[in-house]
Amino acid sequence: MSAVFPADPRIGEILDIVAQETEVARAALLPDATLDGLGIPSLDLTHALFAIETHFDVEIPVVADQQGAEFITVGALVAHILATLDRAAAASPAFPPDLPAQTPPT
């Protein structure tokens, strides 16, 4: 039996983008599915990562010396992206810095 992803709306968005960019059926993108087993070439994975970065307005770091090998399974890819999104959310200010401070009425 295949593993399932936890309930997190971001996962659906990530998987939708990966399916669109790699032309792999969305239903095949299960946590334990390997990227090689799905036939996802590294160039398609790169396109998917760029699309995810654009969608979420975040930069997804990769481990340079592993050349993408850290993403063996769809689950590992999704976990890495979620961790990146969580770090970005924790580091962002509560209010956008370009908004002027509001002063209370006198």
N, C-alpha and C positions, 0 to 999 in steps of 0.2 A: 504494500500500500504506500502511495506517495505521501510525503509530508505536505502540509498546507501552510500558507502564510498566515500570520496573525492578522487580526482585524485592525487595519491602519489604512485610512483612505489614500495616503501617499503611495502605498504599495501598488494599488490599482493604477494610479497615474504612471508610476515608474514602469510597470509591466505593459501598459498600453503603449507607451513610447517605445520600449524595447521591441514589442511586437511589430509596431509600425516601421521602425527603422531597420529591423533585421528580416522582415517578411516571414517571421515565424508565427505560427498560430498562437494566439494568446493563451489558449487552453493548455498548450504544451509547456508554458513557462512555469514550471513547478519548482519549488525550492531545491529539490535534489537533482534536477535535470542538469546535466553538464552542458556547458556552452559548446564544446566539441561535439557531443552527442546530438545536439540540436542543429549542428552544421552552421553555427554562427561564426563567420570569419572575423578576424580582428578588426578589419576596416569597418565592417558593419557595427561592431561593438563600439568602436570609436565614435562613429556617427551617432549611435544611441546615447553615448555619454555626453556628447556635445548638446544633443537635443534636451537631455535631462538637465544639464547645467543651465541652458537657456530657459527652460520651463520653470525651474525653481530659483533662478537667479543666484546660483551658487557655483563655486569651482570645486570639482570633485578631484581630490588628489589621488595620484596613483603612486605605487612604489616603483621607482624608476628601474631599479636593478632586477625587478621581477618581470618587467615588460608585459604587464597585464595578467601574469600567471596567478595573481591573488584572486582572480575571478574564475575559479574552476567551475562553480555551479551558479545557477541563477540566484539561489539563496545567498551565496557569498556576495554576489554583486549587489543585491538588494540591501543586505545588511550594511555593506560599505557605504552605499548611498544614504541610507537612513541615518547612519552615524554621522556622516558629513552634514546632513540637514539639521540634525540635533545640535551639533557643535555650532553651526552657523546661527541657529535660533538662539542659543545660549549666549553667543557673543554679540548679538545685535542689540542695540538700545531699544528700550520700550517704546520710545517715540522717535520718528525719523528726525535726524539732526537738522534738516533743512526747514523745518517748520518753526515759525517764530513762537516764542513763549507767549502765552496768553496772560494778560494781567487782569485781575479781578476788577469788575466795575466799581467805581467810587461813588 
